[in-house]
Amino acid sequence: MDECSNLEAQIVTCRACPRLVAWREQVGREKRAAYRDVEYWARPVPGFGDFDARILVFGLAPGAHGSNRTGRPFTGDASGDFLYPALYRAGLANQPSSSHINDGLVLHNVYITAAVRCAPPGNKPSPLELNACASWTRQELALLKNLKVYLALGQIAHQALLDYHGLRRSAHPFAHGSEYRLGERVLLSSYHVSRQNTNTGKLTAAMFDAILERAKRLASIP
């Protein structure tokens, strides 16, 4: 088993945070009516994509009925319905949709993970839960040796990456389109691709396409 597979095997068996374990499993049992005949993943969600990637897409946490159901980041909910078509338009994915882990999706030069690997109640992880998952972030990023750009989706993801580098949050405030040089890498941030942002027009497809094009330029991807 290679390092990547070994890390994934460790992540999916993690039970470090009792509140998150209880919630992800409760959601998996109770389910949403539309998915009552579907077996939920209901475990920590490992990262997905190209381990030779130059761009890291870094989110907040799995959605209760999205990733917590499918087992793949941003898959099976409105956030993924916004993200993956954008990656496809940018030439970073082979297809514009992500419905389940065996749908043939392949990412090019992009790896996707999140600050927290389990679905949190109310989509709000606690500081202790963020800190616990930071150990997985450290191990995952150590394997992604070609990264040039962190694309943080939302303020919590932005701050988690600053914490990873030991940098002061006050000196690197979050804003849509904010950009900070972190040694050999760049932290580029966007509003999260959540429904509350995309349905209200706070984040449009054109805005996010521009962010992805900027990420590609910073990562020297044609």
N, C-alpha and C positions, 0 to 999 in steps of 0.2 A: 504493500500500500504506500503510495507516494505521500509527500508532505501535505499536499492539498486535500487529498482524500482522507487522510488521517485527521486533519483539522476539522473537516466537515463532519466526520463521525463523532468527534468529541462535542462539537457544537450541538448537534441534534439530540444528544442525550443529556444536555445540561439541565439541572434542576436547582440551580443556585438561588433562585428568587421565589420563595413560596407563594407570594401574591400572584406573580405572573404564571407560575405553573398551574395554580388553581383556576385562574381565569381562562387561560388558553384551553385547558381541558374541559372546563364548563361550557365554553362556547362550542367546542367540538362535539359535546354530547347533546346540547340543546338545539344547536344549528339554527339557521334561518330557514323559514318555510320553503323558500325557493330551492334550497339545497338539502332538503330533509332526507333524500335518498343517497346523498354523497357522503363518503367517508372523509372526514376532515383530517388534515395533517396533524394539527394540534400539538406541535412540538416547536422547538426553536427553528427558525428559518435560516439556513446557511446562505452565504453569498452565492452569486451566480454570474457567469460570464467568462471573459477571457483573462486568464492569469498572466498573460503577457501584456495586459492593457496599459495604455498610457493615461486613461481617464478613469477615475473612480467616481461613480455616482453613489452618494452617501445619503441615505434617508433617515427617517426617525425610527420607525418600528413597523412590524407587520400589521396589516389590517385584520381585524377579528374574523371577517368573512371573506377576505381576500387571500393574502399570503398564509394566514393561519389555516385556511382551508386547502390551498393548493400546494404549499411547500416551496414556493418560489417567490422572491421579492417582487412586489408590485404586480402580482398576477391574480386576476380574478376580481378586480374592483375598479372603481372609477379612476384612481390614481394611475394604475397601469394602463388604462384605456387612453390616458393622456400621454404618458411617458413613452410607451413603446412605439406608437406612430411617429413621435418626434425623433426617436433614435433611428427609426427606419428612414425618415426624410433626410436625416443627417448622414446616412450611409454607414451607420454604426450597428445596424441590425439587419438580418436577412429577410425579415418579415415584419409587418406593422402591428402584429397582435401577439398577446401572450395569454393563453387560456389555461394551460396545464403543463406539467413538467415534461410531458412527452410530445409536445406540439411541434417540435422541430426548430424552435427558435435558437438562433446562434447570434451572439454578440461579437462585434469586431472592435478591438481596441477599447472595450469598456468592460468594467467589472462593477457589479451592483451589490451593495450591502447596506447595513443600517447601524445606527448607534445602539439600538436594542434589538435583540433577536427574537423576542417573544411578544405577542400581542398584549399590550397593556390595557387595563380598564380605562375607558374614556380616552384612549389614545394618549395617555399621559403617564409616562414612566416616572418613577421617583428618582431623586438624586442617587440613592443607594443602588437602584437597579441600573441606572446609567453607568455608575462606577463599576458594578459587577461585570457588565458587558464590555467595558473598556478593555478587559484582558483579551477578549476575542478580537477586538479591533487591532490591538497590538500584534497579535499573532498573524492575523489575516494580512495586515499591511506589510508585515515583514516578508511575506511570500510574493507580494506584488512589486517586484523589483524594478519594473520599467515605468512606474507611475510618474507622470509629470504634472497632472492636474487633479485636484480634489474638487468635485462639483457637489457642494453641500446643498441639500434641499431643505430649506427652513432654518430657523435660528438655532434650534437644539442641535441639529446635525453640525451646523457651523461651529458652535461652541464646543461640541465633543471633539472635533478635529483640532481646535486650538488647544484643548486640554491634552490631547495626545502629544502635541508638540511642546507642551509646557509653556504656552504663551498666554499673556494676560488678555482676558476678554475685552476689557475696557479699551485696550490699545488697538483692537481689531473688531470694531462693531459690525454687526450684521446689517446688510442692506441688499436688496435685489440688485445683482450686478457688482457687488463689492468684490474686490480682488486684492489679495495679499500674497507677497512672496514669502514662502516658508522654506528657506534654504534652497534646495534644488527643485522644489515643487511649488505650485501656486494653488492657493485656496480661492476658488471662485464660487460665489453663492447665488442662489436663486430662491424666490418664494417656492414653498413646497407645492408639489403637483396635486395636492388634495382637492377634492370636489369643492370645498368651501372657498378655495382660491380661484379655481378654473371656472366654476359656475357663476361666480360674481364678477368675472372679468378682471380681478386683481392680477391674475396671471393668464395671459393669452397664449395661443399657439405661436404667434409671431414673436412674442417676448421670449418664449422658451427656445424657439429655434435660434434666436440671436445669441442666447447664452450658450447653446451647444456649438454654434459656429465659433464663438470666442474660445470655448474649451478646446476645440480642434486646432485652432491657430496656436494657442499656448502650448499644446502638446505636439505641434508639428505634424499633424495628421492632414493629408491632402483633402 
